[in-house]
Amino acid sequence: MSEERRRELAESLQEVRARLDAACRAAGRDPSEVELVAVTKTFPASDAALLSDLGLTEFAENREQEARGKVAEFAELRPDAAVRWRMVGQLQRNKARAVVRWADVVESVDSERLVDALQRATANALDAGDRDDPLDVLIQVNLDPRPERGGCPPEDVPALAEKIAVSSDLRLRGVMAVAPLYGDPEVAFATLSVISERVRRDHPEAGEVSAGMSGDLESAVAHGSTRVRVGTALLGGRRLTSP
Ligand SMILES: *Cc1c(COP(=O)(O)O)cnc(C)c1O
């Protein structure tokens, strides 16, 4: 069973890498500029372990509660694997304390109140020895006119970036976005690229652009993504809700 799953994952990984290589070639970019992040939500820790055996080092989850157990289980399965876990889902402020216990990076930071909560939680976790490093964060930018999808409105990004930059235990690393459900991802990713440039003018260390998923990674790479978040194309179809 596990042998069969390993073969399956190895095959899909090869396909995703080929797509990434082709997208980079088409955009005149070096494939080493684009990191592949495996979105393991709804899939078991054993899949993350197999992907780690295949060389992946970056994993993402979108629900705090599901991730917490999975990260712990992964650490038991592969105690020596040096991997980083990223939170990419909408985050309630009351989950800040819990998320900083397992996440190396939070990509879905979209409000000043969440920044405050994460700063406080990270400081406490560092004090208590629950984590060793400051928290890397990305600003999630809302590229969808419908606000319920989460993310900071583009016009509020500079102020949020400044607030993160002066938080003692947070490190601003860049921006993240999800293309709108309807509409042209090209337009959204082009907008994100302009926003990223603006952020980097004030914060040169914040060069990451997390954009592109299974269905639109080519377009994201064409517009400067440095990090694609791929779930379905690597792991297969998800059930509608997380277990
Ligand atoms: C689920 C998810 C992904 C991966 O989506 P796929 O289409 O399965 O590749 C990427 N980013 C975020 C924020 C997600 O929630």
Ligand as a Chemical Component Dictionary entry (heavy atoms), coordinates in Angstrom:
data_LIG
# 
_chem_comp.id                   LIG 
_chem_comp.type                 NON-POLYMER 
_chem_comp.pdbx_formal_charge   0 
_chem_comp.three_letter_code    LIG 
# 
loop_
_chem_comp_atom.comp_id 
_chem_comp_atom.atom_id 
_chem_comp_atom.alt_atom_id 
_chem_comp_atom.type_symbol 
_chem_comp_atom.charge 
_chem_comp_atom.model_Cartn_x 
_chem_comp_atom.model_Cartn_y 
_chem_comp_atom.model_Cartn_z 
_chem_comp_atom.pdbx_ordinal 
LIG C1 C1 C 0 -5.713 24.157 -0.987 1  
LIG C2 C2 C 0 -4.842 25.324 -1.223 2  
LIG C3 C3 C 0 -3.848 25.298 -2.215 3  
LIG C4 C4 C 0 -3.630 24.117 -3.156 4  
LIG O1 O1 O 0 -4.677 24.049 -4.076 5  
LIG P1 P1 P 0 -4.676 22.961 -5.262 6  
LIG O2 O2 O 0 -5.599 23.538 -6.256 7  
LIG O3 O3 O 0 -5.167 21.691 -4.671 8  
LIG O4 O4 O 0 -3.288 22.843 -5.772 9  
LIG C5 C5 C 0 -3.040 26.414 -2.342 10 
LIG N1 N1 N 0 -3.191 27.493 -1.555 11 
LIG C6 C6 C 0 -4.130 27.554 -0.593 12 
LIG C7 C7 C 0 -4.246 28.782 0.235  13 
LIG C8 C8 C 0 -4.996 26.479 -0.402 14 
LIG O5 O5 O 0 -5.931 26.551 0.547  15 
# 
loop_
_chem_comp_bond.comp_id 
_chem_comp_bond.atom_id_1 
_chem_comp_bond.atom_id_2 
_chem_comp_bond.value_order 
_chem_comp_bond.pdbx_ordinal 
LIG C1 C2 SING 1  
LIG C2 C3 SING 2  
LIG C2 C8 DOUB 3  
LIG C3 C4 SING 4  
LIG C3 C5 DOUB 5  
LIG C4 O1 SING 6  
LIG O1 P1 SING 7  
LIG P1 O2 DOUB 8  
LIG P1 O3 SING 9  
LIG P1 O4 SING 10 
LIG C5 N1 SING 11 
LIG N1 C6 DOUB 12 
LIG C6 C7 SING 13 
LIG C6 C8 SING 14 
LIG C8 O5 SING 15 
# 
